[in-house]
Amino acid sequence: MPVVREFRLPDLGEGLTGAEVVRWMVEVGEVIAVDQPVVEVETAKAVVEVPCPYGGVVTARYGAEGEEIAVGAPLVTVAVASTTGGAPEASGGGGGSAPAVAVSAEVERPLVGYGVAETGKGGRRRRVGVAAVAAAPVAPAAAAAVAPVVPAASVAPAAPVVVPVISPLVRRLAREQGVDLAALTGSGPDGLIMRADVERAVAAKVAAPAAPAVGPAVGPSVAQDGVVPLRGLRKAVAEKLSRSHREIPAATCWVDADATELMALRRQLNATPGPKVSVLALLARICTVALARFPELNSSVTEDGSGIVRHSAVHLGFAAQGERGLVVPVVRDAQNRSTEQLGEELGRLTESARKGSLTPAELAGGTFTLNNYGVFGVDGSTPILNHPEAAMLGVGRIVAKPWVHGGELAVREVTQLSFTFDHRVCDGGTAGGFLRFVADCVEQPGMLLRQL
């Protein structure tokens, strides 16, 4: 007889409580292999495929497309072959037995918290082997009547080493980034490997992460009464901005700057062979130099408000418009990258944002944000800080305006720079000094040579 396993929605990221079903990738009655993706879900951070740690026949699915599933709630149930050699059977309309088909002999890969069963006396964890399953679909009513079965004591104990990872997403992220989970020491309870552990390993390698292939993002649906459900990314953004507005005493200062020389430098750089340099890359380089001069602005206040964390690395976030709305990808260790390298990484992350393929790791861990709202054709803004960051530089459109230059009225390329900061980490003098230094670098980009 088969053993029916229930796979529940795992924790797909720190702080996430649920996910919305975007697309089912399997049908009831379908034979699946171990670690085969069964559903595509949208979290507050990304669209991801969720693999199932069991191989066998799918007997039930939970949640319709567009429905939100809570972390820990059932996703699918799978009829896994027993270890006695018999294949699970499904009753058809005529009462006959369905023919058995062979499935890969690969056994279930243990996921701590999922895909393993405890012995009745709290002994060692055991796993179930996958031998053969029925190919005929299992009726939902019959599947609902089958209760989960604890493996018999005769099941052989698992031989492989179990890597302590809860979330399939963590395993998938590690696989995509080339991180050996067995070489990591988990920071969670009992050495559990968390997403943050994998992200730290990726950052240490200073390697460009590969974006996973995901399906198209699904936007919010409008109910019949005209109310747009607040969920997924939009809900996460709303909660984060509300928290930032409640907790951070933010202030904004701004200044107009003559960007004529900066634009001339960009044209000069792009006239030579090599990768093209964007305005955003030049501004990002200016920010890293300015933050080295004013390190108190690359910081965040602790959760309880009792201290200020000074960040040694500049993980530069920037606002990007994608299929799922406005997102903030992060260029890690921006202070160690040249202008060309910044441009390449900004371009890669921007393209991923447009495709909706950014990973959670690429959207987390920022310490400072650069917001180029000039692309929307506006001059100024007083943005809400990206909690828990302490500062954000905003850049308006660069447009020809009358300007006094060299004592004479001339037409120059002018932009407005705005700087929003957490007043708890510094006073206005520090914020003003940072903004003035950035403006001076925009007006006289040669000043950067003194800082390099």
N, C-alpha and C positions, 0 to 999 in steps of 0.2 A: 504494500500500500504506500502511496506517496505521503510525504510530509509537507503540509501546507505552511509556507513561510510568509509572514507579513512584513513588508518593507515600509518603514515609515519615513516621512520627509526629514532628512538630517539637517543639522545646523549648517546653513550655507554661508555663514559669515557672522562675525562677532556683532551682536546687537540686533540681528535680524530675527523676527518672530514668525515670519511666514513668507510665502511666495505664491504668485499667481500662475496658474496653469496656462501656458501659451499654446502648447501643441503636444498631443500624445503621440509617441513614436512607436507604440506597440498596441496590438488589439487583444481582447480577451480570447484565449485559446491559442495564442501565438507561442511558439517555442522560442525562448530567449537563452542567450549564453551568459556566463558570469561576467559582470561589469559591463553589460550592454546598456547603453542609454535607453531609458524607457519613457522619459517625459522631458519636455523643455519648459522651464519655468522662468518667470521674471521676478527678480528680487529688487530691493531698493537700490542695488548697486550694479547689476548686470543681468543679462539673459544667459542662462546656463543650461546645459544638458545634465540630467541626473542619472548616473548609472546605478543599476541594481546589483547587489552583491550575490544574488542567487541565480542559478541556472535551472530552467524547467519550463513548465507551462503556466502562462499568466491566467489566473482564475478570476481575478477581479481588478477593476481600476476604481479609484476614488477621486472624485472631483471632475467637473466638466471644464472645458476650455473657457477661460475667463474667470473661473472661480478661484478664490484665495484659499490655500491650504496652510494650516498652522504647522510650525515645526513640531515634529513628534506625532503628527496625525498620519494615519495610513495612506500610502500612495498606491501600492499594488500588493496583491497576494500571489504567490508563486507555488505551484505544486512541484516539489523537489523529489526526485526519486529516492526511495529508501535504500538502505545499504544491504538489504537482504537479496538484492538481485532482481526483484520483481519490478515491473514498470507500472507507473500509475495508469489507471484506466478511467475513461470518461464514458458515461452512458449516453448513447445516442437515442433518437426517437424510437428506433426499433428495438431497443434494449440490448443490442449486441455490443461487443467490445470493440473499441477502435483499435486499429493497428498501431503497434508501437514503432516509433522511429528512434534512431540513435542520436544522441546529442553528444557534443564534445565531452570527453572524459575528464576535462579540466574540472577540478574540484573548486568549491567556493573559496574565494580569497577572503580571509577574515577581515572585517572592519570592526574595530573596537566599538561596541555599542550597537553594531548592526551585523547580521549575518553569522552570529555565533550564538550558541545556546549554552546555558549553565547546566551542570548536572543537578540532579534532584537534591544533592546534599551539599551544594555550594562548592563543589570540587573544581577541577580544572575545566576550562572551556573546551568544548568539542565542536567539530565541524561536520557537515554532511557532505558526502560525495555525490556527484551528479553522474548518473549512469544512463538511463533511458527514460523517455517521457512519451505520453500519448500525443499524437498530432491532432486529434479531433478537438474542436473547441469545447471548452467547459462552460456549461450553462451558468449564468450569473446566480440563479436561484440555488443551484447545487453548490456553487462556490461559497455562497453565504452560509450554507448549512455546515460547511466543513470547518471544524474548530482547529486552531493551531495545535500541533502535536509536538511534545517534547521528545527528542530523540531517545531511543532505548539505550540502556547501559552498554549494549554490545557495540555501539558505534566506536570506531577506532579513534583514538586521540589524534589531534592535528600535529603533524610533524614540522611544518615550516615555522619560521620565526614570525610572530605577529608584530607588525609595525604599529605602534600605538597612535592611530589616527582615527578620529571620530567621523569626520565629514568626507564623503566621496569627492567633494569639491576641492578639499585640501590635497587629496591624492592626485586629482586631475591637474591642479595647478602645479604641483611639484613635477608631474610627468611632463607638462608642457614647457616648464622652465628648466628642465634638466637637473632637478635637485634630487639627490639620493636621500630618501626619507630615513633609511637605516643609519645614515651618518649624522642625523640631527638629534639634538637633545631637546625634548619637548619642554615648554614652559608651563604647561597645564598640569592639572592634578595627576599624580602618579606618572609624571613624565609624558603626559599626553601631548602630541604634536598639534599645535594650533596653526591657523592661517598666518599669524604674525611671525611664527618661526620660519615658515617657508619664505615669506617676504623678506625677512632679514637675510636669509641665505642668498636670495636672488640679488638683493642690494649689494652684498659682499662680493658677488661675482662681477658686478657692474656690467651685466650683459643685457642686450636688448631683448626683452621678452617677446615670445611669439603670441600673437593674438589668436584665440581659438575661433574656429568657424562656428558661427551660430546662425540661427534662422532670423527672419525679419522680426523686428520688435513690433509688439502690438500696442497701439495707443489706447487711451481710455475710451470706453464705450459710453454713449450718451443714453441714459435711461429715458423711458417714454415721457416722464414728467419734466424732462429738460435738465435734470441734475446730473452733473458729471461726477462719477465716483472718484474720490480722492484716494488713490492707492498706488502701489508700485513706486516708481521713481518720484512721481509728483508728490506722493504722501511723504516719502523720506525727505525730500527737499523742503516741504512745508514744515515738517517737524524740526529739521535742523535749523532753518532760518528763524523759526519761532523761538527756539532755545537760545540762539545767538542774540536775538533782539532782547530777550528777557535777561540774560546773564551778563552780557558784555556792555560796559559803558563806552560806546564807540563815539569817536569824534572824527570829523573830516576837514581837511584843509586842501586848497587847490591853488594852482598857478598856471598861467599861460606861458608857453615856451616856444621859441623859434626853432622849428625842426628842419630848417632849410639845409644846414650843414650835415645833419644826420642823413637826410634823404640823398644828399650829394655823395656822401660816403657809401651809402648802399648802392647807388648807381655805379660808383667806381669799383666796388668789390665785385659786382655782378658782371662787369665788363671783362673780367679776367676769367680764365678757365677754372672750372671747379663748380661745386654745388652752389646754387643760388642762395643768397642770404635774405631772409625776410625781415621786415620791420620788427616783427614780434621777437625774432631771434636777437636782434640788436638790443631791444628793450629788456629781454631776459638777461643778456650779458650785463647790461647796466645795473639791473636789480641785484645780481650776485655780487658785483663790486660794491654797490651801496650797502648791502647787508653785511659785508665784511667790515665796512666802516662804521655801521650802526648795528652791532650784533644783537642788541636788546630787542630789536624788532623781529628777529627770527626766533620767536619764542611763543609760549602758550602758558596760560594760568592753570594750575592744578585743579582737579575736579572739585576739591573742597575749598578752593580759593585761598589756600594758606601759603602758596609759593608760586614762583615763576620758573618754568622749565626753559633753559637756554639750549637751543638745538645747535649742535656743532655742524650739521650738514644742512644744506639748503635743498629741500625737496619742493621744487617750484610747481605749484598748481597754476593752471590757466583755464579760463572759461572757453568752452568749445560747444558749438551747437551741433547736436546729432539727431538721429531719428527719434530717440527717446526723450528729446528735450535738451535743456542746458546741462552739461556735465562739466566736471573739473578734473581732467586727467592730470597726472603728476609726473614731472620730469625729476627723477631721483638723482641726488648728488649733482645738482646743476652747477655748483661752484667748481667742480672738477672738469667741466666740459668747455671746449672752445666754442666760439661763436658758430662755426660750421656744425659742430656736433650738436649744439643746442637746436640749430635749425633743422637738422635731420630728425632729431627725436620729437620736436614739436610737430613736424610734418607727419611723422608716422602716427603719433597719438591723435592728431586731428583727423587723419583719414580713418582711423579705427573708430573715432567718435561718430563720424558720418555714417559708417557702416553699422554702428551699434554693436561692435565686437570688442569693446574695451572689457578687460577683466577686472574683477574686484581689486586685485593688487595694483592695477594702474589707476585706480580711482581713490586710493587711500594713502594716508600718511603724509599729506602736504603740510609744510610749515609756513608757507607764504604764497599768496596768490597774485597773479598778474591778470588784470581784466581789461581786455582790449575791446571796449564797447564802441569804439569808433567805427567798427565794421557795420554797425547798425545806423550810421549816419548821424550820430548824436555827439555833442561836445562834452557834456559833463554828467556826473552821477554821484550819488551818495549811497554806495552799495552796503548791504549787510555783510558782515565778516563771515568767512567760512569757518565756523566753529570747529575746533578750538583755536584756530590761528589768531594771531594778534594784529595782523596788518594785511592790507591789500592796496596795491597800486592800480589806479584806473587810468586808461589812456583814451582820450576822445579822438574824433576824426582829425586828420591832418589836412588842412584846407588853406588855400591862398587867402591872405587877409592883409589889409594895410598895417604896416608895422614900422616903427622908428628904428632904423638900422644905421649905425655910423653917423648919427645926428641928422639923418635925412629920412623922409617918408618913403617907404618902398613896399612893394608887394612881396611878402614872405610866406613860407609854408609854416603855419602855426597850429599848435595842438594845445589842448588843455589837459593838464595832469592833475588828478585828484588822489588824495591819500587818506584812507580810512584806517584808524588804529585803535587798539584797546588802550584806553587811558590808564589802565592799571599797570601796564608794563613800562610806560614812559610818560614824560610830560610833553607839552606842546613844543618845547625847544628841540627835543630830539626828533619828533615827527617833522617839524619844520626844517630841521637840518637835513634829514633824509630826503625830503621832497626837493629842497633847493639843490642838493647835490645831484639828484636825478635830472632835474631841469638843466643844470649846468652841463651835464654830460650830453644831453639831447642837443643843446645849443652849440656845444664845443666838444664833439666826440673825441677829439685828440686828448682831452683830459684823462681818458681811460688809460692812456699809455703810462701815466704816472702811477696808476694803481696796479699794473700788471707786472 
